[in-house]
Amino acid sequence: MFELVLMIAVGCFFIFLGWRIWKKEQITLIHDYHYTKVAQTDKKPYTEKMGKAMILMGAGMLLTGILDFVSHTAYGWVAFGVCFATGLIMMISAQIKYNHGIF
């Protein structure tokens, strides 16, 4: 039960932050050295990609909590790994494309 509550809470937090970054374009929710070289014209696509990646990670956490609670198998952690890795790849590609490097 603790895992369910924790994963849902953290997943919802990630989804909330991702939504704020994507829809509200709150680039300041990302650490400042990650967007120092992002041009003003690229702010919208950068925040869109970073926000969507964060939402994907949060969805993976939600799915993990629910699947583990219902099935008591490792399938939830497989979903977490896939969603987290995909979100991380999306973030790194956005960093390289718009910030011209990871840092």
N, C-alpha and C positions, 0 to 999 in steps of 0.2 A: 504494500500500500504506500509505503514511504517513497519508493521509486516512482510510482505513478504520479504522486503529488509533486515531487521534485521535478520530474521530467516535463510535466505539464506546465508548471510555473516557469521554469527556465525556457521552455519552448515558446510560451506566450510572450515572455520578455523579449526573446530574439525576434519574434514576429512583429512585435510592437516597434522595436528599434528599427527593423528593416523597413517597415511601413513608413516610419518617420523619415528615414534616410531617402527612400524612394519617392514617395508622394509629396512630402513636405520639403524635399531637397535640403534637409538639415545636414549639410556636410560636416558641421562642427561636432556631430556625434561620432565621427571617425577621428582618430588621432591626427593632429595637425601635420606631422611629418609625412603622412600618407597622401595628403592632397596638396602639398606645397607647390608642386610643379604642374598641377592640373589647370589648364587654361579656363578662363571664365566661360568661354563658348562650349567647353567640354564638361562643364559642371553637371548639366542635366543628364547626359548619358552615363557619366561616371557614377552619380548617385543612384541612377536607375539600376545599373548592374550590381553595385554594391548592396543596395537594398534588397533586390531580388535574391541575391546569394544569401543574405542574412535570413530572409524569410524561408528559403529552402532549408537552411540549417535548423531553424526553429520548427518547421514542419516535421523534419526528421526526428527531432526530440519528442514532439507530441506523439508521433507515430510509435516511437520506441516505447514510451510509457504505456500507451494503450495496448500495443501488441504483447508486451511482456506481462501486463496485468491479465489479459484475456487468455493468452496461450501458454504462459510459463515456459516459453522456449527462447532460443537465441535469435529468432527471426527479427525481433525488434531491434537488436543491436546490429544486425545486418543492415536494416533500413537506416539506422543512425549513421553507420559507416558510409553507406552509399550517398546519403544526403549531405553529410558533413564534407566528404571528400569532393563531391560535385560543387558544393558552395565554396569551398576553399579554392578550387581550381578557377571558378568564376571570379572570385575576388583577386586572385593573383593575376589573371589575364587582364582584368580591368586596371589593376595597378600598373602593370607593364605597359599597357596601351596608353593610358591617360596620364600617369605620373612618371613615365619613362624609367621605371625601375620599381623594385619592391619598397624601397625606402626613400 
